[in-house]
Amino acid sequence: MATIRIHTTQNVTLEYEVASVGDRIVATLIDYVLLLAWGILWAVIITSLARGGHESDGSTNWGGLTSIITVLFFCLIFAPYIFYFLFSEIFFNGQTLGKKARDLRVVRLDGTAPRVGDYFLRWLLRLVDFGIGGGIVAVVAIAAGGKGQRLGDLAAGTTVISLRPRPARAADLPGPAAPAGYQPVFPQAADLSDHDAALLRQLLGRGLQQENYVVINETASKIKQLLGVQTDLPDEAFLRTVLRDHAYLLAQE
């Protein structure tokens, strides 16, 4: 599966797997099924109201609903079909319910959080991506680009990544030496003893190999408490960075 590297504002490079075309199709189908269920639900409700308001003389009584209330009522029904994808990604941090079910998320290629304008561009260009050929434009763009970007992503500078953890390899763990020109992110890593660093490396490697992310989370919490640092980095990225910083700072002594 293709991967992308995102360099964050904290001078940390994170590597993610690009969401596959298949995963994105399944996520979209889940979203459309939910929208279909929404329409069926309201069809049942409206049918029940119509039957309940049917008078003995055959006329239909809508309970005195005014025209304004009727318009608002139908706006409530049809608004999700128009704005579902836009509002879901804005309020659910780059995820629709379908993306959440498939562990996918929208991210920016420059490492910053997507802005409302980015989500708006993605939503606006859905008309092209999915309105022509039933989504064939989006599929071709994603498959051809290499970064998992449909036209909306290209315009917004975003892509969709998979949040599923990848199996770890020993070579993935930070080596004993930091790369040339490395700039430490957490200077507090110098406070770790060699024993602490070795134990941290062991726990991280074991947690990744066994896919035990509870251990990784607990280890990250302990290290944050020990070093007195606060960060929004994911647990694995934080621990890798601490190990790199420790190796670099140790070499400077």
C-alpha positions as CSV (number, residue, x, y, z in Angstrom):
1,M,0.0,0.0,0.0
2,A,1.3,3.5,-0.8
3,T,2.5,5.7,2.0
4,I,3.1,9.4,2.4
5,R,5.4,11.4,4.6
6,I,4.0,14.4,6.4
7,H,6.4,16.9,8.0
8,T,4.7,18.5,11.0
9,T,5.2,21.9,12.4
10,Q,7.0,20.3,15.4
11,N,9.8,19.2,13.0
12,V,8.6,15.6,13.1
13,T,8.1,13.5,10.0
14,L,5.2,11.1,10.2
15,E,4.5,8.3,7.7
16,Y,1.0,7.2,7.0
17,E,-0.6,4.7,4.7
18,V,-2.7,6.3,2.0
19,A,-6.3,5.0,2.1
20,S,-6.9,2.5,-0.7
21,V,-9.5,3.0,-3.4
22,G,-11.4,0.0,-2.0
23,D,-11.5,1.4,1.5
24,R,-12.7,4.8,0.3
25,I,-15.4,3.2,-1.9
26,V,-16.7,1.1,1.1
27,A,-16.6,4.2,3.3
28,T,-18.7,6.1,0.8
29,L,-21.1,3.3,0.4
30,I,-21.6,3.2,4.1
31,D,-22.4,6.9,4.1
32,Y,-24.9,6.5,1.3
33,V,-26.6,3.6,3.1
34,L,-27.0,5.9,6.1
35,L,-28.5,8.6,4.0
36,L,-30.8,6.1,2.4
37,A,-31.9,4.9,5.9
38,W,-32.5,8.6,6.8
39,G,-34.8,9.0,3.8
40,I,-36.7,5.7,4.5
41,L,-37.2,6.8,8.1
42,W,-38.8,10.1,7.1
43,A,-40.9,8.4,4.4
44,V,-42.3,6.2,7.1
45,I,-42.9,9.1,9.4
46,I,-44.6,11.2,6.7
47,T,-46.8,8.2,5.7
48,S,-47.8,7.7,9.3
49,L,-48.7,11.4,9.7
50,A,-50.7,11.4,6.5
51,R,-52.7,8.3,7.6
52,G,-53.2,9.8,11.1
53,G,-54.6,13.0,9.7
54,H,-57.0,11.3,7.3
55,E,-60.5,12.4,8.2
56,S,-63.6,10.4,7.9
57,D,-64.7,12.4,4.8
58,G,-61.6,11.5,2.9
59,S,-59.8,14.8,3.3
60,T,-56.3,15.1,4.7
61,N,-55.7,17.1,7.9
62,W,-52.1,18.2,8.4
63,G,-52.8,19.5,11.8
64,G,-52.9,23.1,10.8
65,L,-49.2,23.2,9.6
66,T,-48.4,26.6,8.0
67,S,-46.5,26.8,4.7
68,I,-43.4,28.0,6.6
69,I,-43.4,25.0,8.9
70,T,-43.9,22.7,6.0
71,V,-40.9,24.3,4.2
72,L,-38.7,23.9,7.3
73,F,-39.9,20.4,7.7
74,F,-38.8,19.4,4.3
75,C,-35.5,21.3,4.7
76,L,-34.8,19.2,7.7
77,I,-35.3,16.1,5.6
78,F,-33.2,17.0,2.6
79,A,-30.4,19.1,4.3
80,P,-28.4,16.0,5.2
81,Y,-28.3,14.9,1.5
82,I,-26.7,18.2,0.7
83,F,-24.4,19.0,3.6
84,Y,-23.7,15.6,5.3
85,F,-20.2,15.2,4.0
86,L,-19.2,18.8,4.6
87,F,-20.5,19.1,8.2
88,S,-19.4,15.6,9.1
89,E,-15.8,16.3,8.1
90,I,-15.8,19.7,9.8
91,F,-17.2,18.5,13.1
92,F,-15.7,15.0,13.2
93,N,-12.1,16.0,12.5
94,G,-12.0,14.9,8.9
95,Q,-14.2,11.8,9.2
96,T,-17.7,10.9,8.1
97,L,-19.4,8.0,9.7
98,G,-18.3,5.8,6.8
99,K,-14.7,6.9,7.2
100,K,-14.8,6.3,10.9
101,A,-16.1,2.8,10.3
102,R,-13.1,2.1,7.9
103,D,-10.6,4.0,10.1
104,L,-9.9,6.7,7.5
105,R,-9.4,10.4,8.0
106,V,-8.8,13.5,5.9
107,V,-5.4,15.2,6.5
108,R,-3.4,18.0,4.9
109,L,-0.2,17.2,3.1
110,D,1.7,20.0,5.0
111,G,1.0,18.4,8.4
112,T,-1.4,21.1,9.6
113,A,-5.0,20.5,10.5
114,P,-7.5,20.9,7.6
115,R,-9.4,24.1,7.7
116,V,-13.0,24.7,7.0
117,G,-12.1,26.1,3.6
118,D,-10.3,22.8,2.8
119,Y,-13.4,20.8,3.7
120,F,-15.5,23.2,1.7
121,L,-13.4,22.7,-1.4
122,R,-13.5,18.9,-1.1
123,W,-17.3,19.1,-0.7
124,L,-17.8,21.5,-3.6
125,L,-15.8,19.3,-6.0
126,R,-17.8,16.2,-5.0
127,L,-20.1,17.4,-7.8
128,V,-17.3,16.7,-10.3
129,D,-15.7,13.7,-8.6
130,F,-18.9,11.8,-8.0
131,G,-21.4,13.6,-10.3
132,I,-19.7,12.4,-13.5
133,G,-19.8,8.7,-14.2
134,G,-21.0,7.8,-10.8
135,G,-17.6,8.5,-9.2
136,I,-15.4,7.2,-11.9
137,V,-13.6,10.6,-12.0
138,A,-12.7,10.2,-8.3
139,V,-11.5,6.6,-8.7
140,V,-9.3,7.5,-11.7
141,A,-7.8,10.5,-9.9
142,I,-7.0,8.5,-6.7
143,A,-5.5,5.6,-8.6
144,A,-3.4,7.8,-10.9
145,G,-2.1,10.4,-8.5
146,G,-0.1,8.2,-6.0
147,K,-1.1,10.2,-3.0
148,G,-4.8,9.1,-2.7
149,Q,-6.1,12.5,-3.9
150,R,-9.3,13.0,-5.9
151,L,-9.9,16.4,-7.5
152,G,-11.3,17.8,-4.3
153,D,-8.1,16.8,-2.4
154,L,-5.9,18.2,-5.1
155,A,-7.6,21.6,-4.8
156,A,-7.6,21.5,-1.0
157,G,-4.1,20.1,-0.5
158,T,-5.5,17.1,1.4
159,T,-5.6,13.4,1.2
160,V,-7.2,10.5,3.0
161,I,-5.1,8.2,5.2
162,S,-5.7,4.9,6.9
163,L,-5.5,5.0,10.7
164,R,-5.1,1.3,11.0
165,P,-1.8,0.4,12.8
166,R,0.8,-1.2,10.6
167,P,2.8,-4.2,11.7
168,A,6.1,-3.1,13.1
169,R,9.5,-4.2,11.9
170,A,12.7,-4.0,14.0
171,A,14.1,-1.7,11.3
172,D,11.3,0.7,11.9
173,L,12.5,1.5,15.4
174,P,14.9,4.5,15.9
175,G,18.5,3.5,15.7
176,P,21.1,4.3,18.4
177,A,22.4,7.3,16.4
178,A,20.4,10.4,15.3
179,P,20.7,11.5,11.6
180,A,23.1,14.2,10.7
181,G,21.8,17.7,11.3
182,Y,19.0,16.5,13.6
183,Q,17.3,19.1,15.7
184,P,15.9,17.6,19.0
185,V,12.2,18.2,19.5
186,F,12.1,17.3,23.3
187,P,15.4,18.5,25.0
188,Q,14.0,16.9,28.2
189,A,14.9,13.5,26.6
190,A,18.5,14.1,27.9
191,D,17.1,13.4,31.4
192,L,16.5,9.8,30.5
193,S,19.1,7.3,31.7
194,D,20.5,4.7,29.3
195,H,18.4,2.1,31.2
196,D,15.3,4.2,30.7
197,A,16.0,4.5,27.0
198,A,16.7,0.8,26.6
199,L,13.5,-0.1,28.4
200,L,11.5,2.4,26.4
201,R,12.9,1.0,23.1
202,Q,12.0,-2.5,24.3
203,L,8.4,-1.6,25.3
204,L,7.8,0.3,22.1
205,G,9.1,-2.6,20.0
206,R,7.1,-5.2,21.9
207,G,3.9,-3.1,21.8
208,L,4.2,-2.6,18.0
209,Q,5.0,-6.3,17.3
210,Q,2.1,-7.5,19.4
211,E,-0.1,-4.6,18.3
212,N,-0.7,-3.9,22.0
213,Y,-1.5,-0.2,21.8
214,V,-2.6,0.0,25.4
215,V,1.0,-0.7,26.4
216,I,2.2,2.0,24.0
217,N,-0.3,4.5,25.4
218,E,0.7,3.7,29.0
219,T,4.4,4.0,28.1
220,A,3.8,7.4,26.4
221,S,1.9,8.6,29.4
222,K,4.6,7.6,31.8
223,I,7.3,9.2,29.6
224,K,5.3,12.5,29.4
225,Q,4.9,12.5,33.2
226,L,8.6,11.7,33.7
227,L,9.9,14.3,31.4
228,G,7.2,16.9,32.1
229,V,6.2,17.4,28.5
230,Q,2.9,18.1,26.7
231,T,2.4,17.2,23.1
232,D,-0.4,16.4,20.6
233,L,1.8,13.8,18.8
234,P,0.4,10.3,18.5
235,D,1.8,7.9,21.1
236,E,4.1,6.0,18.7
237,A,5.4,9.1,17.0
238,F,6.1,10.7,20.4
239,L,8.1,7.7,21.7
240,R,10.1,7.4,18.5
241,T,10.9,11.1,18.7
242,V,12.0,10.9,22.4
243,L,14.3,8.0,21.5
244,R,15.8,10.0,18.6
245,D,16.3,13.0,20.8
246,H,17.9,11.0,23.5
247,A,20.4,9.4,21.0
248,Y,21.2,12.8,19.6
249,L,21.7,14.6,22.9
250,L,23.7,11.7,24.3
251,A,26.1,12.0,21.3
252,Q,26.7,15.7,22.0
253,E,28.0,15.1,25.5
